């Protein structure tokens, strides 16, 4: 994807708003929870921004990376590139250790195609917090459209935050998810050792667990791992091609895909699974055509 340093820097400069938003979240995570503000009102108010049209070069590179078609539209699953710039405002005041948050899942609904070359109208809100004392699941909702059609793409993003007050042994241990015996393969993909760095350049999510091996190891992973949305976007495109279209995919990330690696996308009716080379489920969900 990015064969030269010049290209890498060109894409990195496009991510300054997302870097600013996610950077403010990282800083908020350094402040002890009790020192932060009052508990948030949930659901929160909608925040709206007008975002300049993503450049064609960025969209083309993203399409090539995840297997999407170049057809004059903006892939809906590129939404983190413009939406996550809001996350600092939506989540920054929460009393949770956000540095420990991991991507738990996403539901993406496409009501219409996003045209290229148009400024985007983006809205975001803190939608829900599910806190059982051992963990919190924080849900953000985003809508993306253009002037005159402001809800072409709706996204719901869920973050999992383990809480310090949880005790080892609390709760029943769950069995690892498995694909159904009748699931058939729709397609497969491979990702190289730099796939996390390349996806970061394209989306602005520079969490070092995706490109810095020492950081990933210190965080408990065997090596760098692919972004959840890196898996999600590739699975979306494989399902879309296999079924001739896709309107909605609601998915849960169940384990990391370590880089380099390979994965297969399986389906049984509306149910979808992404399994790694050891047939362990890394993502499961439901797809609606």
C-alpha positions, 0 to 999 in steps of 0.5 A, a space after each residue: 500500500 504505502 511503498 514510500 515514506 513520502 506516501 506514508 507521511 501524506 496519508 498520516 497528515 490526513 489523519 490529524 483530526 482523528 489523531 487529535 480526538 483519539 489522543 485526547 482520549 488517551 490523555 483522559 485515560 491517564 487521569 484517575 476517574 474520581 478526578 474527572 467530571 460529573 457522571 455523563 447523561 446517557 444518551 448524550 446530545 448529538 454532536 454534528 460536524 461537517 468534514 471535508 471530502 476524503 481525498 480520492 488517493 486515500 479512498 483508493 488506497 483503502 479500497 485496495 487494502 481491504 478488497 473493496 471496489 473502486 466505483 466512485 463511492 466512499 466505502 461505508 466501513 471507512 467511517 472511523 476515519 472521519 467519525 472517531 475524531 469526535 470520540 474525544 468529545 463523546 467519551 473524554 469525561 467518562 470515569 473509566 480507564 479508557 486506555 484499557 478499552 478494546 473494540 468489542 463490536 460494531 453494527 453498520 447499516 447502509 441506507 445509501 451510497 456515500 458519493 466521492 467529492 462531497 463534504 460529509 455531514 457527521 453526527 455522533 453521540 454517546 448512546 449507552 453505558 452498560 456497567 456491571 461492576 466488572 466491565 463497562 461496555 460503552 456504545 457510540 452512535 454515528 451517522 454520516 451523509 451529505 447535504 440533503 441526505 444526512 443519514 446514508 450510513 449509520 454506525 454503532 460502535 461498542 468499546 469494552 473496558 475492564 474495570 479494576 474493581 472486578 475480581 478474578 473468578 467473578 462471573 461464569 467462564 464462557 465457552 469460546 464461540 464456534 462456527 456452526 457445523 453447516 457453515 460454508 466458506 465465502 472467501 478468505 484473506 491474508 494480512 502481512 506483518 505491516 497490515 496494522 501500520 497500513 490500516 492506521 495510516 488509512 484510518 487514523 487509529 494509531 493504537 500501537 498494539 497494531 504496529 509496535 511489537 514491544 507495546 503489543 507484547 506488553 499489552 498481553 498479545 503474542 505480537 501486533 494484531 490487526 484492527 478490529 475494523 481491519 477484519 470487519 471491512 475485509 469480511 464486509 467485502 467478502 460477504 458483499 461479493 458472495 451475496 451480491 450486496 450487503 446492507 447491514 452487518 452487526 459483529 462482535 470481536 471475540 479474539 485478536 487476529 495476530 499479524 501476519 495471519 490469514 482468515 476465512 469468512 464463513 456463513 450459515 444463513 445470516 450468521 457470519 464468522 471469521 476464523 483464523 488459521 487455527 479455526 478460532 473465531 475472531 469475529 462473529 455476527 449477522 449480515 442482512 442483504 
